[in-house]
Amino acid sequence: MALIKYKGGGDWYADPTALPNLIRFCNQELKTNIDPQPATVEPGSIELFNYPFVHITGHGNIIFSEVESENLRLYLEAGGFLYIDDNYGLDQYIRREMKKVFPEQEFVELPPDHPIYRQKFEFVRGLPKIHEHDNKRPQGFGLFVGDRLVCFYTYEADISDGWEDPSVHNDPPEVRRKALEMGANLIQYVFSK
């Protein structure tokens, strides 16, 4: 697994304990064997293709160059998966930048019965809400190559915040567990395709 280091001034490094905690949870609950230390990779790097699952998070601006957009598209078309979590403030920028990657597509909201919500852990109402910001419902959006989901984008949910060490946001254990279970569903969905 890798965290994408992007340009534009946004905090790509937000949630530093999130991926290690998710990996630990998946290795325990799903019996995966994921390297406990996630890598950091730039979207234009050939190294991107070494990771079946990459993650983008943050609160601010993000910019993909033309080369980065093309490389990210090739990665996703070749079987890679991108999970984007808006930690509040990323939405307008990530929508603009993903339009460079897939100009012909718009994010599509996934219904609550989508298989991503029905892996080891069942989320009958769809995406769980981890943190409240603007009193909006949580939404999970997808981009597809053919019928294959290649990018999952969570908005107004703060899933990766819930993966952080308990002391970071002081989330109750049940809220944190919900976030980790949703993350495990992502991993199971991607690795079983």
TIDOTI-990687 format. One record per residue (C-alpha): residue in three letters; x negated, y negated, z negated; residue number from 1. Coordinates in nm, 2 decimals. Layout:
BEGIN
R ALA X Y Z NUM
...
//
This chain:
BEGIN
R MET 0.00 0.00 0.00 1
R ALA -0.11 -0.35 0.06 2
R LEU -0.02 -0.71 -0.02 3
R ILE -0.03 -0.95 0.27 4
R LYS -0.25 -1.25 0.22 5
R TYR -0.09 -1.52 0.44 6
R LYS -0.17 -1.88 0.53 7
R GLY 0.04 -2.19 0.49 8
R GLY -0.01 -2.28 0.13 9
R GLY 0.24 -2.05 -0.03 10
R ASP 0.14 -1.83 -0.33 11
R TRP 0.09 -1.49 -0.15 12
R TYR -0.08 -1.38 -0.48 13
R ALA 0.24 -1.42 -0.69 14
R ASP 0.33 -1.12 -0.90 15
R PRO -0.02 -0.97 -0.94 16
R THR 0.10 -0.68 -1.16 17
R ALA 0.40 -0.59 -0.94 18
R LEU 0.26 -0.35 -0.69 19
R PRO 0.03 -0.16 -0.94 20
R ASN 0.34 -0.11 -1.16 21
R LEU 0.56 0.00 -0.87 22
R ILE 0.29 0.25 -0.76 23
R ARG 0.26 0.39 -1.11 24
R PHE 0.64 0.43 -1.13 25
R CYS 0.65 0.60 -0.78 26
R ASN 0.37 0.83 -0.87 27
R GLN 0.55 0.94 -1.18 28
R GLU 0.91 0.94 -1.06 29
R LEU 0.87 1.04 -0.70 30
R LYS 0.56 1.25 -0.74 31
R THR 0.38 1.04 -0.48 32
R ASN 0.01 1.02 -0.47 33
R ILE -0.04 0.65 -0.38 34
R ASP -0.37 0.48 -0.46 35
R PRO -0.31 0.30 -0.79 36
R GLN -0.49 -0.01 -0.66 37
R PRO -0.31 -0.19 -0.38 38
R ALA -0.52 -0.35 -0.11 39
R THR -0.50 -0.71 0.02 40
R VAL -0.48 -0.75 0.40 41
R GLU -0.43 -1.04 0.64 42
R PRO -0.16 -1.02 0.89 43
R GLY -0.40 -1.06 1.19 44
R SER -0.64 -0.79 1.07 45
R ILE -0.68 -0.45 1.23 46
R GLU -0.69 -0.32 0.87 47
R LEU -0.31 -0.37 0.86 48
R PHE -0.27 -0.04 1.05 49
R ASN -0.43 0.15 0.76 50
R TYR -0.12 0.09 0.54 51
R PRO 0.22 0.24 0.60 52
R PHE 0.38 -0.01 0.36 53
R VAL 0.29 -0.38 0.32 54
R HIS 0.45 -0.64 0.10 55
R ILE 0.49 -1.02 0.12 56
R THR 0.61 -1.23 -0.17 57
R GLY 0.58 -1.59 -0.29 58
R HIS 0.76 -1.91 -0.35 59
R GLY 0.65 -2.15 -0.07 60
R ASN 0.53 -2.20 0.28 61
R ILE 0.40 -1.92 0.50 62
R ILE 0.25 -1.96 0.85 63
R PHE 0.17 -1.68 1.10 64
R SER -0.06 -1.77 1.39 65
R GLU 0.02 -1.63 1.74 66
R VAL -0.24 -1.36 1.69 67
R GLU -0.10 -1.27 1.35 68
R SER 0.26 -1.26 1.48 69
R GLU 0.16 -1.03 1.76 70
R ASN -0.05 -0.80 1.53 71
R LEU 0.24 -0.78 1.28 72
R ARG 0.48 -0.69 1.56 73
R LEU 0.24 -0.42 1.69 74
R TYR 0.21 -0.28 1.34 75
R LEU 0.58 -0.26 1.29 76
R GLU 0.64 -0.11 1.64 77
R ALA 0.37 0.15 1.57 78
R GLY 0.54 0.28 1.25 79
R GLY 0.45 0.03 0.98 80
R PHE 0.69 -0.11 0.73 81
R LEU 0.71 -0.46 0.58 82
R TYR 0.89 -0.54 0.26 83
R ILE 0.95 -0.91 0.19 84
R ASP 1.07 -1.04 -0.14 85
R ASP 1.17 -1.41 -0.17 86
R ASN 1.07 -1.50 -0.52 87
R TYR 1.26 -1.82 -0.47 88
R GLY 1.15 -2.08 -0.21 89
R LEU 1.02 -1.85 0.06 90
R ASP 1.35 -1.81 0.26 91
R GLN 1.33 -2.10 0.51 92
R TYR 0.97 -2.03 0.59 93
R ILE 0.98 -1.65 0.62 94
R ARG 1.29 -1.67 0.85 95
R ARG 1.10 -1.91 1.07 96
R GLU 0.78 -1.70 1.08 97
R MET 0.96 -1.37 1.14 98
R LYS 1.12 -1.53 1.44 99
R LYS 0.77 -1.55 1.58 100
R VAL 0.73 -1.18 1.52 101
R PHE 1.07 -1.08 1.67 102
R PRO 1.20 -1.38 1.87 103
R GLU 1.49 -1.17 2.00 104
R GLN 1.62 -1.07 1.66 105
R GLU 1.80 -1.22 1.36 106
R PHE 1.79 -1.06 1.01 107
R VAL 2.10 -0.84 0.97 108
R GLU 2.25 -0.78 0.62 109
R LEU 2.24 -0.42 0.53 110
R PRO 2.57 -0.28 0.39 111
R PRO 2.58 -0.12 0.04 112
R ASP 2.61 0.23 0.20 113
R HIS 2.28 0.19 0.39 114
R PRO 2.04 0.48 0.31 115
R ILE 1.78 0.24 0.15 116
R TYR 2.02 0.21 -0.14 117
R ARG 2.09 0.59 -0.15 118
R GLN 1.75 0.75 -0.21 119
R LYS 1.65 0.91 -0.54 120
R PHE 1.83 0.62 -0.71 121
R GLU 2.19 0.52 -0.62 122
R PHE 2.29 0.16 -0.59 123
R VAL 2.65 0.18 -0.49 124
R ARG 2.69 -0.20 -0.47 125
R GLY 2.38 -0.25 -0.27 126
R LEU 2.09 -0.46 -0.38 127
R PRO 2.06 -0.53 -0.76 128
R LYS 2.01 -0.88 -0.90 129
R ILE 1.70 -0.91 -1.12 130
R HIS 1.67 -1.29 -1.17 131
R GLU 1.93 -1.57 -1.14 132
R HIS 1.85 -1.89 -0.95 133
R ASP 2.13 -2.05 -0.76 134
R ASN 2.43 -1.83 -0.86 135
R LYS 2.42 -1.66 -0.52 136
R ARG 2.47 -1.29 -0.47 137
R PRO 2.16 -1.08 -0.39 138
R GLN 2.12 -0.98 -0.02 139
R GLY 1.91 -0.73 0.16 140
R PHE 1.84 -0.80 0.53 141
R GLY 1.67 -0.58 0.79 142
R LEU 1.49 -0.61 1.12 143
R PHE 1.49 -0.30 1.35 144
R VAL 1.28 -0.15 1.62 145
R GLY 1.54 0.06 1.80 146
R ASP 1.74 0.22 1.52 147
R ARG 1.44 0.22 1.28 148
R LEU 1.44 -0.03 0.99 149
R VAL 1.09 -0.18 1.00 150
R CYS 1.13 -0.48 0.78 151
R PHE 1.34 -0.52 0.46 152
R TYR 1.39 -0.87 0.32 153
R THR 1.54 -0.93 -0.02 154
R TYR 1.69 -1.27 -0.10 155
R GLU 1.83 -1.40 -0.43 156
R ALA 1.73 -1.08 -0.60 157
R ASP 1.36 -1.12 -0.72 158
R ILE 1.30 -0.74 -0.70 159
R SER 0.92 -0.77 -0.72 160
R ASP 0.94 -1.00 -1.02 161
R GLY 1.11 -0.71 -1.20 162
R TRP 0.81 -0.49 -1.12 163
R GLU 0.58 -0.72 -1.32 164
R ASP 0.44 -0.64 -1.66 165
R PRO 0.72 -0.67 -1.92 166
R SER 0.55 -0.97 -2.09 167
R VAL 0.56 -1.18 -1.76 168
R HIS 0.93 -1.25 -1.74 169
R ASN 1.05 -1.08 -2.06 170
R ASP 1.31 -0.88 -1.86 171
R PRO 1.51 -0.63 -2.07 172
R PRO 1.39 -0.27 -2.00 173
R GLU 1.71 -0.18 -1.81 174
R VAL 1.67 -0.48 -1.57 175
R ARG 1.31 -0.39 -1.51 176
R ARG 1.40 -0.03 -1.46 177
R LYS 1.66 -0.13 -1.20 178
R ALA 1.39 -0.33 -1.01 179
R LEU 1.15 -0.03 -1.02 180
R GLU 1.42 0.21 -0.90 181
R MET 1.50 -0.01 -0.61 182
R GLY 1.13 -0.03 -0.52 183
R ALA 1.10 0.35 -0.55 184
R ASN 1.39 0.38 -0.31 185
R LEU 1.20 0.16 -0.06 186
R ILE 0.90 0.38 -0.09 187
R GLN 1.10 0.70 -0.06 188
R TYR 1.29 0.57 0.24 189
R VAL 0.97 0.46 0.42 190
R PHE 0.76 0.77 0.35 191
R SER 1.05 1.01 0.44 192
R LYS 1.09 0.86 0.79 193
//
